Amino acid sequence: MEQGRELRTLSHSAEVPAGTLSGYGPLFLMIAALGVGGYGITLVDRAPVLAAWTIAAGVIVASFIACGFYMLQPNQTAAITLFGSYKGTDRVTGLRWVLPWLIRKKVAVRAHNIISDRIKVNDLRGNPIEMAAQVVWRVTDTAQALFDVDDYKAFVNVQIEAAVRTIGSRYPYDDFEHQEVTLRGNHEQIGGELQAELIARMAVAGITVDECGFTHLAYAQEIAGAMLRRQQAQAVVAARMTLVDGAVGMVEMALEQLSAKNVVELDDERRAAMVSNLMVVLCGDRDAQPVVNAGTLYQ
């Protein structure tokens, strides 16, 4: 975010409306000039000098007008410059006209969709992970896009990679205790921060980000196997803890109900034996095999 603010302070260009005209009026004048030139041809036999001047005037005027035409499609603009000086941006679609010595540079303000390359990033805990992002961006200020950065499309690609690295190193990839914000578990929050980071970074180029999100997020190949075993081990431990908690509650409930209903009186040793047997049955990962005791607990 700080880098984005620094880049934004370097901006000095701002888009202003250009002084252009609809092209239909000049088109009518060009046709009229061509008509004058055509009329001059008819005067060649009767007045050669006048015919030459008429034809020359018609051709020159028509050529002058023709050099100023350009067309703009929807969501397309034209930045107008005169000898390198920015004169404004035309956003009106259709046939347009400016003085021929004004240079027109067209810029599309449509939404652009880009999927970045997969890059390797170290997360908050130093684990190497692979990340890729999808970003929808568009130009909002044509003057900044053309004159404040060298190549605004290449600038977007570089800033996307930088923003992905920044966000990726700010959070851990995963947290099995569910006490931290993680890249894998908090998609909306992380996506919002990535969008804010990109907007701040691209403001210098007059570009905004409409939507973004991660298209690829995984541990790097060199540690993927080890992290998978770690996840499996932690999952097994968590499952065992849940199983033991449930078994202890069931044993406690069974002993309380046996005592409350006077089904059997248990001394400490018999109680311990029953607890041991119930815990084995409830916590074992195999079906219990009953054993018939023909004697007593003490024999």
Secondary structure, 3 states (H helix, E strand, C coil): CHHHHHHHHCCCCCCCECCCEECHHHHHHHHHHHHHHHHHHHCCCCCHHHHHHHHHHHHHHHHHHHCCEEEECCCEEEEEEECCEEEEEECCCEEEECCCCCEEEEEECCCEEEECCCEEEECCCCCEEEEEEEEEEEECCHHHHHHCCCCHHHHHHHHHHHHHHHHHHHCCCCCCCCCCCCCCCCHHHHHHHHHHHHHHHHHHHCEEEEEEEEEEEEECHHHHHHHHHHHHHHHHHHHHHHHHHHHHHHHHHHHHHHHHCCCCCCCHHHHHHHHHHHHHHHHCCCCCCCCCCCCCCCC
